[in-house]
Amino acid sequence: MSTRLNYGKTFLLGFGFFGVSVVWGVYNAFVPIFLSEKFDIAPAFIGFFMTLDNIAALFIQPPVGAWSDRLRTPLGRRIPFIIIGAPITALAFGLIPLASIIPIFVACTSTTLLSAALWRTPVVALMPDITPSAFRSQANGIINFMGGIGSIIALQAGGLLYELSPNFPFWLGSALVLVSALIVYLFIEEPREYEQAEQQPGMLESLREVLNDEDKSGLRLLFAIFFWFVGYSALETFFTLYARNRLGLEIGDSATLLSVLPLFFVLFAIPSGFLARRIGRRITITIGLMMLIVMLVLLYVTPASALLTGIAPLPVVGIPLEEGGVRMLTLAGVLLIISGIGWSFVNINSLPMVVDLTGAARIGTFTGLYYLFSTLSAIAGPNLNGWAVQLANNNYNVIMIIAPVFMAIALWLMLGVRRGEATIG
C-alpha cells in the first residue's frame, strides 16, 4: 500500500458513492410524489414506505460488509458486489416510473432497495482498502464530496428533467449508476494480498467483541454515531415544517433556506479531512459537535424576526424577504452554514475512526457496524422527533432544542473515545 494519498484514484472511487447518492436523491424526491399522486396512498403509509430503504439497509449492509471481508475471487472481495448489484439497481430503478399498478411499483422499488444495499457497504469499504490509515479522513472527504455532487445533480437536474417527463430523472439515475460502477470496475484495483485474521469473526461476533472490550472506545464511538445521526435527522426531516410554522416561510423557501447546510457540508468535506489529519479526528469531531449544538440552540432561542434579518444578497440559495425581492442570506442561513461546516467535521471523520478500530482483515465488517448504528438512527430518529413535536402540541421549534440534546450526548460519548485515530506506517 502506498504511503501517500492517491487523489486521482480516490476521486475515481468517489464515483461509486456518487452513483449511490444520485439514486437516493431521486428516490427520496420523487417516489413520495408517485405514491401520493399516481397511487393515492395515504400520507402515513407513504412515511412508512420511505423508511423501507433504511430497514433493508439495516438487515443487508452490515452482514454484506462482513461477507465481503471473507470473499476471495479473481476480481477481488468488493468488486463482485458492485458489478452484480449496480446493474440490477439501474434496471429496477429505471422501471419505477413505468410501473402502472402498485404491485409492480413495489416490486421495482423493493428490488432497487435490496440491490443497492448489496453493494453500498463494499463500495465504501474500498476506500480504507486502498488508502493508508493516515489519509482516510481526507479520502472520506473526497468520497463524500463526490456523493454531495451526486445529491445536488439528483435534485437540480432531476427537478428540471421531471418537468419534461417523470421518467427522465430515474433514467438519468440508472445511467449514472452504470457509468459510476464501470469507472470503479475499470480504474480501481483492489489489494490482492489480504491481511488474514487467525479467525474471521462475522458482524455479530465483532459487535460482541466491541461490547466486551475493556476499552469502551469502540462502543462509545458507535453510540455517539447513533446519537448525532438522531439529532441530525431531526433537522433534516422537520426543518421545512419548522421554517413554515415558526418563520412563516413557504415550503419552497424553507427548502431553499435549508439547502445551504448540505451545500457547505459538501464544500468543507475535503478541508475537514485535512483538518483531522492536522489536529486529530476526535478533536475535529468534538469541534463540529460543539458548532452544531451552539447553532441549533441559537435557532431555538432567537426570535423569528431576527432569524429573518437580511445579511447580504445571495443568489440561488438565498431567500426573498419580500414579494419579488432580491434573494438574501439571512441570519438563519448563516447559522445553517456554520451547522453545515460543523456537520462536515463530524460526518467525514466518523467512518475512518470506526475502520481504524480494527485491522485490514475486518474493514468491511466494521464498515457494516458503522452502517448498523447510523441506519438504526435513521429509523429511530424521525419517529422519536415526530413524537416529540406531537407531544409539544405541534410546536416545531422544539426540534431545535431536542437535536442539540442528542448532539450533546454524542459529544459526551466522544470525550471518552481513545482509539480510532490515524496510524502512521
Secondary structure, DSSP 8 states (H G I E B T S, - for coil): --SS--HHHHHHHHHHHHHHHHHHHHHHHHHHHIIIIIT---HHHHHHHTTHHHHHHHHHHHHHHHHHHH---TT-SSHHHHHHHHHHHHHHHHHGGG--SHHHHHHHHHHHHHHHHHHHHHHHHHHHHHS-GGGHHHHHHHHHHHHHHHHHHHHHHHHHHHHH-THHHHHHHHHHHHHHHHHHHHH----SS----SS---HHHHHHHHHH-SSTHHHHHHHHHHHHHHHHHHHHHHHHHHHHHHS---HHHHHHHHTHHHHHHHHTHHHHHHHHHHH-HHHHHHHHHHHHHHHHHHHHHS-HHHHT-EEEE-TTTSEESSTT--EEEEHHHHHHHHHHHHHHHHHHHHHHHHHTTS-GGGHHHHHHHHHHHHHHHHHHHHHHHHHHHHHTTS-GGGHHHHHHHHHHHHHHHHTT---------
